[in-house]
């Protein structure tokens, strides 16, 4: 996991204890596949675990995740095909 950026925003209404939300943008690792699979299920995407492994192998520096309070909440990938 390679951090790319970090930010904190003010507390959101309704958050327990009014705690601020901390976000970190980072590259994904193979250990993120289970969390990425949970996200794809929730969104109705069609990726398989093998798809995630392949994109991580093909473009490891093009696979990003956003952590919110230490939980993976978003992914994005960019693969250059030449």
Protein Blocks (a to p, Z undefined) as FASTA:
>chain_A
ZZfbdcdddddehiahhiacddddddddfklmmmmmmmmmmnopabdfklmmmmmmmmmm
lcccddeehiafbdcdddddZZ
